[in-house]
Amino acid sequence: MTLSPRTSIALQRFMNPADAASAAAVDAALGDLPTWKLEDLYPAPGSPLFRDDLEKAGAECLAFEAKWKGKLIEAAARTGDEGLGQAVQEFEALEERMGRIGSYAGLTYYTDTSDPEIGKFFGDVQAKLTDYASHLLFFALEMNRIDDAVLEAALVADPLAAHYRPWIVDLRMDKPYQLDDRLEQLFLEKSMTGAGAFNRLFDETMTALTFTVDGVDLPLERTLSLLQEPDPETRRKAAQALAATFRANIRTFALITNTLAKDKEISDRWRGFADIADSRHLANRVEREVVDALAQAVRAAYPRLSHRYYAMKAKWLGMERMNFWDRNAPLPEAPNHVIPWSEARETVLSAYGAFDPEMAAIAQRFFDGGWIDAPVRPGKAPGAFAHPTVPSAHPYVLVNYMGKPRDVMTLAHELGHGVHQVLAGGQGALMASTPLTLAETASVFGEMLTFRALLERTTDQRERKAMLAQKVEDMINTVVRQIAFYEFERKLHTARKDGELTPEAIGQLWLSVQADSLGPAIAISEGYETYWAYIPHFIHSPFYVYAYAFGDCLVNSLYAVYEKAEGGFQQKYFEMLKAGGSKHHSELLAPFGLDATDPAFWEKGLSMIEGLIDELEALDAA
């Protein structure tokens, strides 16, 4: 294929001529990788449409404040144009407009975080939106000052208000932790120069890093991908390159981590949260006891999941103990070819279509509509995500596709998010957003569908073993690894209360949880103590990580119901996704006969992983 200018720049910057030629051959094998069309949101950052919307948003926020501030209690006693429902509807329209503006600025920034002009655009837009939002702060605070009986009467009398009942009920859960108006305004305005600034510093620092492997400077994504190469020496060199660069920048990452942990502690203390993770549990609309039960069940399962599996894998690789850089090494049986984008697309769409044609049709729109950004390039955000934007537009998916089997599963994962976001869009801007715990359900389910479809096609026992092993590793990474991350965050935030933590102290906390979760079959050597530094979730969304384990265990249980269902499962599944954030997890899982508050629920999910390990052991013995 013809290399795009951006790809050519990537090759020139990161590779010598021989390696550039090799990378060009890989790119040719991948085929044409799509880049997303942000023009669906706005034509360009400086376009009249964008500038007009930005100005309108500011003017409308001021007008909304003038119209409704100090009058919501009166509005609760009225209906029609002066009623509470009308106020919420106008607030939702503002959230929609500002959400579109913020999504466009954010997606533009993540396209190339190294460009100073794009960085300035993103920062300026964030500053304006924060200023505008300060005029809307009163709304939630004043809503929560309405007496319960008065509010309930309004929800009964006003049909428009009744439509927003789930959002209003949800909002009331924040009431015990809200501060007075001026303090809330101060917290909002300071967020730009506090947590927001350190989040941006992390992103721009991480994107700018390079990692030297055999004299060639590589970006993060390409270096991490080398940990999945068949050659042990390549994996070792990549691991050491990662450690060397992280170590050279560790004081910066320690400063960012210390600052954000302290910032969170201050916020939690002022708001009255009892536990360091309670603010995340509240945002996820999940009870602390449920998360504690999940974490306890996973920790207890370490020996029979990760410890057992890694001992088996060490034997397969001919090692007494694996090095930490061998954890995701492919098995000798694993096919070692580049998977073209067209094949990845067909694999995911066919798996989705076998479950339900509607699911595949929605996913198809991402490919046809320019909703996916796939190539690896300098400055692009690492990792992968699906951004919902706003209901009046459509989601966007970012992946860094390099043709590996895990990249196909990542595509299936993010498209699961995308399908969920499309279906939930009907709830409107205020109720479409799904709590993180349930947001991971559709993504992990999409992965499971894709894996099961591929496994059914595989008749060769060696290939089947390689596929099962990769799936087990992915599930261990999603469940065991993420709960270990959660335990690391708990230790870090607890220790930070007693004072600033040195990079060495953070590294020791990291090693303690990694040793527990990985087990004796993996040798943790020098360098690994720095690997906490690149995990973005610790920075952007403290305690987010347990949502992955929640979603994976939930999907394991959900998939077991699907396999046994005689009919009607797909319809119930789509109804769950369409609900967005309008229902609690207990309501959404009830039609499937599942209850996350039951300790046995988590054991059911973990037993599926154990069953796959049993199957691998049987294949190995055959």
C-alpha positions in Angstrom: 0.0 0.0 0.0 1.0 3.6 -0.3 2.3 5.0 3.0 0.4 8.0 4.3 2.5 11.1 5.2 1.9 10.4 8.9 3.1 6.8 8.6 6.2 7.9 6.7 7.0 10.4 9.4 6.6 7.6 12.0 9.1 5.4 10.1 11.6 8.2 9.6 11.5 9.2 13.2 11.6 5.9 14.9 13.6 3.5 12.6 16.7 3.1 10.7 16.4 2.4 6.9 16.4 -1.4 7.3 13.9 -1.3 10.1 11.8 1.2 8.2 11.6 -1.1 5.3 10.6 -4.0 7.6 7.9 -1.8 9.2 6.7 -0.7 5.7 6.3 -4.4 4.9 4.2 -4.9 8.1 2.1 -1.9 7.2 1.6 -3.3 3.8 0.4 -6.5 5.3 -2.0 -4.7 7.6 -3.7 -3.0 4.6 -5.4 0.4 4.7 -6.0 1.4 8.3 -8.9 3.9 8.8 -8.6 7.2 10.5 -11.7 8.8 12.0 -13.7 11.6 10.5 -14.1 14.2 13.2 -15.8 16.4 10.7 -19.0 14.7 11.8 -18.7 16.8 14.9 -17.2 20.0 13.5 -15.4 20.9 10.2 -12.2 22.1 11.9 -11.0 23.7 15.2 -11.2 27.2 13.8 -14.4 26.7 11.7 -17.3 29.2 12.1 -19.6 26.4 13.2 -17.2 25.5 16.1 -16.7 29.1 17.1 -20.4 29.8 16.9 -21.3 26.8 19.1 -18.6 27.7 21.6 -20.1 31.3 21.9 -23.7 30.0 22.0 -22.8 27.6 24.8 -21.4 30.5 26.9 -24.4 32.7 26.3 -26.9 29.9 26.9 -25.2 29.0 30.2 -25.5 32.6 31.4 -29.2 32.7 30.2 -30.0 29.4 32.0 -28.5 30.7 35.2 -30.5 33.9 35.0 -33.7 32.0 34.3 -33.5 29.2 36.9 -31.1 30.1 39.7 -33.0 30.4 43.0 -36.2 29.3 41.4 -36.1 25.5 41.2 -38.1 25.0 44.4 -40.9 27.2 42.9 -40.5 25.2 39.6 -41.2 22.0 41.5 -44.7 23.2 42.2 -45.4 24.0 38.5 -45.7 22.2 35.2 -45.2 23.3 31.6 -42.7 26.0 30.6 -42.1 27.0 34.2 -42.0 23.5 35.6 -39.1 21.4 36.9 -39.2 19.1 33.8 -38.6 22.1 31.5 -35.6 23.2 33.6 -34.1 19.7 33.4 -34.7 19.5 29.7 -33.0 22.8 29.1 -30.1 21.7 31.3 -29.8 18.5 29.2 -29.7 20.6 26.0 -26.7 22.5 27.4 -25.0 19.3 28.4 -25.5 18.1 24.8 -23.9 21.2 23.2 -21.0 21.4 25.7 -20.5 17.7 25.4 -20.1 17.9 21.6 -17.6 20.8 21.9 -15.6 19.0 24.6 -15.6 15.7 22.7 -14.3 17.3 19.6 -11.5 19.1 21.4 -10.6 15.9 23.3 -10.6 13.6 20.3 -8.6 16.2 18.3 -6.1 16.3 21.1 -5.8 12.5 21.4 -5.1 12.3 17.6 -1.8 14.1 18.2 -0.9 15.1 21.8 2.6 16.2 20.7 1.3 19.1 18.5 1.6 22.3 20.5 -1.2 24.0 18.6 -3.5 21.2 19.2 -2.5 21.2 22.9 -3.3 24.9 23.1 -6.6 24.4 21.4 -7.6 21.6 23.8 -6.5 23.6 26.8 -8.3 26.8 25.7 -11.5 24.9 25.1 -11.3 23.1 28.4 -10.8 26.5 30.1 -13.9 28.0 28.4 -16.1 25.0 29.2 -15.0 25.0 32.8 -15.9 28.7 33.0 -19.3 28.0 31.4 -19.9 25.1 33.7 -19.5 27.3 36.7 -22.8 29.0 35.7 -24.5 25.6 35.8 -23.1 24.4 39.2 -26.1 25.8 41.0 -28.5 23.4 39.2 -27.5 20.1 40.9 -27.0 21.8 44.2 -30.4 23.5 44.2 -32.1 20.4 42.9 -30.8 18.5 45.9 -32.2 21.1 48.3 -35.8 20.4 47.2 -37.6 18.6 49.9 -38.2 14.9 49.1 -42.0 15.1 49.4 -42.1 18.2 47.2 -39.8 16.6 44.6 -41.9 13.4 44.5 -45.1 15.4 44.0 -43.4 17.2 41.1 -42.4 13.9 39.5 -46.0 12.7 39.7 -47.6 15.9 38.5 -45.2 16.9 35.7 -44.8 14.3 32.9 -41.7 15.9 31.6 -40.1 15.8 35.0 -41.2 12.1 35.3 -39.2 11.3 32.2 -36.1 12.4 34.0 -36.9 10.5 37.2 -33.9 8.1 36.9 -31.5 11.0 36.5 -33.0 12.9 39.4 -33.0 9.9 41.7 -29.4 9.3 40.7 -28.5 12.9 41.4 -29.9 12.6 45.0 -27.3 10.0 45.8 -24.7 12.7 45.5 -26.5 14.9 48.0 -24.6 13.9 51.2 -21.3 14.7 49.6 -22.1 18.1 48.0 -20.5 21.3 49.4 -22.0 24.8 49.4 -22.2 26.7 46.1 -19.0 28.7 46.5 -16.9 25.8 47.5 -18.2 23.7 44.6 -17.3 26.6 42.2 -13.8 26.8 43.7 -13.3 23.0 43.2 -14.5 23.3 39.6 -12.4 26.2 38.7 -9.3 24.9 40.4 -9.6 21.6 38.6 -8.0 23.1 35.5 -4.8 24.0 37.4 -5.0 21.0 39.6 -6.0 17.5 38.6 -6.7 18.5 35.0 -3.2 20.0 34.6 -1.4 16.9 36.0 -3.5 14.6 33.8 -2.4 16.5 30.8 1.2 16.5 32.0 1.1 12.7 32.2 -0.4 12.4 28.7 2.1 14.7 27.0 5.1 13.2 28.9 4.1 9.6 28.2 3.5 10.4 24.5 6.8 12.1 24.1 8.8 9.2 25.6 10.9 6.9 23.4 12.4 3.5 24.2 15.7 2.4 22.7 15.8 -1.2 21.4 18.9 -2.3 19.5 19.7 1.3 18.9 16.3 2.2 17.5 14.0 4.6 19.3 10.4 3.4 19.5 7.2 4.8 20.9 5.4 3.2 23.9 2.9 1.1 21.9 5.5 -0.4 19.6 7.8 -1.2 22.5 5.0 -2.9 24.5 4.0 -4.9 21.5 7.6 -6.5 21.5 6.7 -8.2 24.8 4.4 -10.4 22.7 7.2 -11.4 20.2 8.2 -15.1 20.0 11.9 -14.3 20.5 12.8 -14.3 24.2 15.8 -11.9 23.6 13.5 -9.4 21.9 11.2 -9.5 24.8 14.0 -9.0 27.3 15.4 -6.0 25.4 12.0 -4.4 25.1 11.4 -4.9 28.9 14.8 -3.4 29.7 14.1 -0.5 27.3 10.8 0.2 29.0 12.4 0.1 32.5 15.3 2.4 31.4 13.0 5.1 30.1 10.5 4.8 33.0 13.4 5.0 35.4 14.8 8.1 33.7 11.4 9.8 34.1 10.3 8.2 37.4 10.5 11.4 39.5 8.1 13.1 37.1 5.7 10.2 37.3 6.1 10.0 41.1 5.3 13.8 41.4 2.2 13.4 39.2 1.0 10.4 41.3 1.7 12.0 44.6 0.0 15.2 43.6 -3.2 13.5 42.3 -3.4 11.2 45.3 -3.2 14.2 47.6 -5.7 16.1 45.5 -8.1 13.3 45.8 -7.6 13.0 49.6 -8.4 16.7 50.0 -11.5 16.4 47.9 -12.7 13.2 49.7 -12.0 14.8 53.1 -14.0 17.9 52.3 -16.9 15.9 50.9 -17.0 13.4 53.7 -16.2 10.1 51.9 -15.3 7.4 54.5 -13.1 5.2 52.3 -10.5 6.1 49.7 -12.5 4.3 46.9 -16.0 5.4 48.0 -16.2 8.3 45.5 -15.5 5.8 42.7 -18.1 3.4 44.0 -20.6 6.3 44.1 -19.8 7.3 40.6 -20.2 3.7 39.5 -23.5 3.4 41.5 -22.2 0.2 43.1 -22.1 -0.6 46.8 -18.7 -0.9 48.5 -19.7 -4.3 49.9 -20.2 -5.6 46.3 -16.7 -4.4 45.3 -15.1 -5.8 48.4 -16.7 -9.2 47.7 -15.4 -9.1 44.2 -11.8 -8.2 45.3 -11.9 -10.8 48.0 -13.1 -13.6 45.7 -10.4 -12.7 43.1 -7.6 -12.6 45.6 -8.6 -16.0 47.0 -8.6 -17.3 43.4 -5.0 -16.2 42.7 -3.5 -19.7 43.3 -6.0 -21.6 41.2 -6.0 -19.0 38.3 -2.8 -17.0 37.7 -0.4 -19.0 39.8 -1.6 -22.3 38.3 -1.7 -21.0 34.7 1.7 -19.3 34.8 3.3 -22.5 36.1 1.8 -24.4 33.2 3.0 -21.7 30.7 6.6 -21.8 32.1 6.7 -25.5 31.4 5.4 -25.0 27.8 8.1 -22.4 27.2 10.8 -24.7 28.6 11.5 -22.6 31.6 11.6 -23.4 35.3 10.3 -19.8 36.0 9.3 -17.2 33.5 10.8 -13.7 33.6 8.3 -10.9 34.0 8.7 -10.0 30.3 7.6 -13.5 29.3 4.1 -13.2 30.8 2.4 -12.4 27.5 4.8 -14.3 25.3 3.1 -16.4 22.5 3.2 -20.1 22.8 5.2 -22.1 20.3 1.9 -23.3 18.8 0.6 -19.7 18.3 0.4 -18.6 14.6 2.9 -15.8 14.1 1.6 -13.8 11.2 0.3 -10.3 10.7 -3.5 -10.2 10.7 -4.7 -7.7 8.1 -7.2 -5.1 9.1 -9.8 -6.6 6.6 -9.5 -9.9 8.4 -9.9 -8.3 11.8 -12.9 -6.5 10.6 -14.5 -9.6 9.2 -13.7 -11.7 12.3 -15.5 -9.2 14.6 -18.4 -8.5 12.4 -19.1 -12.2 11.7 -18.9 -13.0 15.4 -21.3 -10.1 16.2 -23.6 -11.2 13.4 -23.8 -14.8 14.6 -25.1 -13.4 17.9 -27.6 -11.0 16.4 -27.6 -9.2 12.9 -28.5 -5.9 14.6 -25.3 -6.0 16.6 -23.2 -6.5 13.5 -25.2 -3.8 11.6 -24.4 -1.2 14.4 -20.7 -2.3 14.4 -20.6 -2.0 10.6 -21.4 1.7 10.9 -18.1 2.3 12.7 -16.2 0.9 9.7 -18.3 2.5 7.0 -18.7 5.9 8.7 -15.1 6.8 9.6 -15.7 6.3 13.3 -12.4 4.4 13.9 -8.8 5.6 14.2 -6.5 2.6 13.8 -2.9 3.4 12.8 0.0 3.7 15.2 1.7 7.1 14.8 3.8 9.6 16.7 1.8 11.7 19.1 -1.3 9.6 19.0 -2.7 8.5 22.4 -1.6 5.0 23.4 -3.9 2.2 24.2 -7.5 2.1 23.1 -10.9 3.6 23.9 -14.4 4.2 22.7 -15.7 7.7 23.2 -19.5 8.1 23.3 -19.4 11.9 22.4 -23.1 12.9 22.6 -26.4 11.2 21.6 -27.0 13.6 18.7 -23.7 12.5 17.1 -22.1 9.0 17.4 -19.2 7.3 19.3 -15.6 7.1 18.1 -13.2 4.3 18.6 -9.4 4.6 18.9 -7.1 1.6 18.7 -3.4 1.2 17.9 -3.7 -1.7 15.5 -0.5 -3.7 14.7 -2.0 -6.9 13.4 -1.6 -9.1 16.5 -4.3 -11.5 17.8 -4.7 -9.3 20.9 -5.3 -6.3 18.6 -8.3 -8.1 17.1 -9.7 -8.8 20.6 -9.1 -5.1 21.5 -11.1 -4.1 18.4 -13.9 -6.5 19.5 -13.7 -5.0 23.0 -13.9 -1.3 21.9 -16.7 -2.0 19.3 -18.7 -3.6 22.1 -18.4 -0.3 23.9 -19.4 1.5 20.7 -22.5 -0.6 20.1 -23.5 -0.1 23.8 -23.0 3.7 23.4 -25.1 3.8 20.2 -27.9 1.8 21.8 -27.9 3.9 25.1 -27.9 7.1 23.1 -31.7 7.0 23.0 -31.7 7.8 26.8 -30.5 11.4 26.0 -27.4 13.2 27.2 -28.3 12.9 30.9 -29.1 9.2 31.1 -27.1 7.6 28.3 -23.9 7.3 30.3 -23.4 3.9 31.9 -21.6 3.4 35.2 -18.1 2.0 34.6 -19.0 -1.4 36.1 -21.7 -2.0 33.5 -20.0 -0.1 30.8 -17.4 -2.9 30.6 -20.2 -5.5 30.1 -20.8 -5.0 26.4 -17.1 -4.7 25.6 -16.1 -7.9 27.4 -19.2 -9.7 25.9 -18.1 -8.6 22.4 -14.6 -10.1 23.1 -16.2 -13.3 24.3 -18.4 -13.6 21.2 -15.3 -13.1 19.0 -13.2 -15.6 20.9 -16.0 -18.3 20.9 -16.5 -17.8 17.2 -12.8 -18.3 16.4 -12.6 -21.3 18.7 -15.4 -23.1 17.0 -13.7 -22.7 13.6 -10.5 -24.2 15.0 -10.0 -28.0 14.5 -6.2 -28.2 14.9 -5.5 -29.1 18.6 -2.3 -27.1 18.7 -4.0 -23.9 17.4 -6.9 -24.6 19.8 -4.4 -24.7 22.7 -2.8 -21.5 21.6 -6.2 -19.8 21.4 -7.4 -21.0 24.8 -4.1 -19.9 26.4 -4.4 -16.5 24.9 -8.0 -16.2 26.1 -7.0 -17.3 29.6 -4.2 -14.8 29.6 -6.6 -12.0 28.6 -9.0 -13.0 31.3 -6.2 -13.1 33.9 -5.2 -9.7 32.7 -8.7 -8.4 33.0 -9.6 -10.0 36.3 -6.5 -10.9 38.4 -4.2 -8.1 37.1 -6.9 -5.4 37.4 -7.7 -6.4 41.0 -4.0 -6.3 41.7 -4.0 -2.8 40.3 -6.9 -2.0 42.6 -5.0 -3.3 45.6 -2.0 -1.3 44.5 -4.1 1.9 44.4 -5.6 1.2 47.8 -2.1 0.8 49.3 -0.8 3.9 47.5 -3.6 6.2 48.5 -3.6 4.9 52.0 0.2 5.4 52.4 0.0 8.9 50.8 -2.1 10.1 53.7 1.1 9.9 55.9 3.2 11.9 53.5 4.7 12.1 50.0 6.0 8.8 48.6 9.3 8.4 47.0 9.5 6.6 43.6 11.2 3.7 45.5 8.3 3.5 48.0 5.8 3.4 45.2 7.8 0.8 43.4 7.8 -1.4 46.5 4.0 -1.2 46.9 3.8 -2.1 43.2 6.0 -5.2 43.6 4.2 -6.4 46.7 0.8 -6.7 44.9 2.4 -8.0 41.7 4.2 -10.8 43.5 1.0 -11.9 45.2 -1.0 -11.9 42.0 1.5 -13.4 39.6 2.7 -16.1 41.8 6.0 -18.1 42.2 6.2 -19.1 38.5 7.2 -15.6 37.4 10.5 -14.1 38.4 10.2 -10.4 39.1 13.6 -8.8 38.5 15.2 -5.4 38.5 13.3 -2.9 36.4 9.8 -4.1 37.0 9.4 -1.8 40.0 9.0 1.1 37.5 6.1 -0.4 35.5 3.4 1.3 37.6 4.4 4.5 35.9 2.7 3.9 32.5 -0.8 2.8 33.6 -3.1 5.7 32.6 -6.0 4.6 34.7 -4.2 5.4 38.0 -3.9 9.0 36.7 -7.1 9.7 34.8 -9.6 7.6 36.8 -8.5 6.4 40.3 -9.9 3.0 41.2 -11.4 2.6 37.8 -9.6 -0.7 37.3 -12.0 -2.9 39.3 -14.6 -2.2 36.7 -12.8 -4.5 34.3 -12.9 -7.4 36.7 -16.5 -6.6 37.5 -17.3 -6.7 33.8 -15.4 -9.8 33.0 -16.9 -11.9 35.9 -20.4 -10.5 35.0 -20.0 -11.5 31.4 -18.8 -14.9 32.3 -22.0 -15.4 34.2 -24.0 -13.7 31.5 -22.5 -15.9 28.8 -23.3 -19.0 30.7 -27.0 -17.9 30.8 -26.8 -17.2 27.0 -25.5 -20.7 26.3 -28.3 -22.3 28.2 -31.1 -19.9 27.0 -33.6 -21.4 24.6 -34.6 -18.0 23.2 -35.1 -14.3 24.0 -31.7 -13.7 25.4 -30.7 -11.3 22.6 -33.7 -9.1 23.2 -33.1 -8.9 27.0 -29.4 -8.1 26.3 -30.3 -5.2 24.0 -32.8 -3.9 26.5 -30.0 -3.9 29.1 -27.7 -1.9 26.8 -30.4 0.5 25.7 -31.1 1.4 29.4 -27.7 3.2 29.6 -27.5 4.8 33.0 -31.2 4.8 33.7 -31.2 1.7 35.9 -29.2 0.2 38.8 -27.1 -2.9 38.1 -29.6 -5.0 40.2 -32.4 -4.0 37.9 -30.5 -4.7 34.8 -29.2 -8.2 35.8 -32.5 -9.4 37.3 -34.0 -10.5 34.0 -31.1 -12.9 33.6 -31.4 -14.3 37.1 -28.1 -12.7 38.2 -27.4 -10.9 41.4 -24.0 -9.2 42.0 -24.7 -8.9 45.7 -24.6 -12.7 46.0 -21.0 -13.8 46.8 -21.6 -16.9 44.7 -22.0 -14.6 41.7 -18.3 -13.9 41.6 -17.4 -17.5 42.1 -19.5 -18.4 39.1 -17.6 -15.9 36.9 -14.2 -17.1 38.2 -15.1 -20.7 37.6 -15.3 -20.1 33.9 -11.7 -19.0 33.8 -10.8 -22.1 35.9 -12.7 -24.2 33.4 -10.7 -22.9 30.5 -7.4 -23.7 32.4 -8.8 -27.2 33.1 -9.4 -27.6 29.4 -5.8 -26.5 28.6 -4.4 -29.0 31.1 -6.4 -31.7 29.5 -5.2 -30.7 26.0 -1.6 -30.7 27.4 -2.0 -34.2 28.8 -3.6 -35.6 25.6 
